[in-house]
Amino acid sequence: MLYVINGEDAPNSLEKRMAVRPEHLKRIQALQEAGRLILAGPYPAIDSQDPGAAGFSGSLIVAEFESLEAAQAWADADPYTGSGVYEKVTVKPFKKVLPT
């Protein structure tokens, strides 16, 4: 089943985010290589593709996991979670309707 992982960044966490980004991306790339990733990306803090020093307000990942517990465990082990980039992480089941 698909699950949404929504991470909300802590204030002033851009430096932490950039420091652990390679580890974070490595885990997402593993999901992609396993054919389990639907989409992933950050929320720019301002209306710009490149927010610069404004940074990001969080991230969204939609991926396939065996269960809600597995998705939560994956999110809990993310470097953004462990390093304090994310202030809050929500994991929910997701039903994709479109595109087919």
C-alpha positions in Angstrom: 0.0 0.0 0.0 1.0 3.6 -0.5 1.8 6.0 2.4 2.4 9.7 2.6 5.2 10.9 4.8 4.9 14.6 5.5 7.8 16.2 7.3 7.5 19.7 8.7 10.8 21.5 9.2 11.9 23.0 12.5 12.6 26.8 12.3 16.0 27.7 11.1 16.9 24.1 10.1 18.3 24.8 6.7 21.9 24.2 7.7 21.1 20.9 9.3 19.0 20.0 6.3 21.9 20.6 3.9 24.3 18.7 6.2 22.4 15.4 6.2 20.8 15.8 2.7 23.1 13.2 1.0 22.1 10.6 3.6 18.4 11.5 3.2 18.6 11.3 -0.6 20.4 7.9 -0.5 17.4 6.4 1.4 14.9 7.9 -1.0 17.0 6.6 -4.0 16.9 3.1 -2.5 13.1 3.4 -2.5 13.2 4.5 -6.1 15.5 1.6 -7.1 13.2 -0.8 -5.5 10.3 0.6 -7.5 8.5 1.8 -4.4 8.8 5.6 -4.8 5.9 7.5 -6.3 7.2 11.0 -5.7 9.3 13.0 -3.2 10.5 16.5 -2.8 10.7 19.6 -0.5 8.3 22.5 0.1 10.2 25.7 -0.7 9.6 28.2 2.1 8.9 30.9 -0.5 7.2 30.8 -3.9 10.4 29.9 -5.8 12.0 26.8 -7.3 15.3 27.9 -5.6 14.4 29.5 -2.2 18.0 30.2 -1.4 18.5 31.3 2.3 14.7 31.1 2.9 15.1 27.3 2.8 12.3 24.9 3.0 9.3 24.3 5.2 9.2 20.5 5.0 9.1 17.6 2.6 6.6 15.1 1.1 7.3 11.5 0.2 4.7 9.1 -1.3 6.0 5.5 -1.4 4.9 1.9 -1.0 5.5 0.1 2.3 4.2 -3.2 3.7 2.3 -1.5 6.4 1.7 1.7 8.3 4.1 0.5 10.9 6.8 -0.1 8.3 6.3 3.4 6.8 6.4 5.0 10.3 9.6 3.1 11.1 11.2 4.2 7.8 10.2 7.8 8.6 11.5 7.6 12.1 14.9 6.4 10.8 15.3 9.2 8.3 18.3 11.5 8.9 16.1 14.6 8.7 14.1 13.2 11.7 17.1 12.1 13.7 19.1 15.4 13.2 16.2 17.7 14.1 15.4 19.0 10.6 11.9 17.8 11.0 9.9 19.2 13.9 6.9 17.0 13.1 6.4 13.9 10.8 3.0 12.6 9.8 2.6 9.2 8.1 -0.8 8.3 6.6 -2.1 5.6 4.2 -2.7 7.0 0.7 -4.9 5.8 -2.2 -3.7 6.9 -5.6 -6.5 7.6 -8.0 -4.9 9.8 -10.7 -3.0 9.6 -12.9 -3.8 6.0 -13.8 
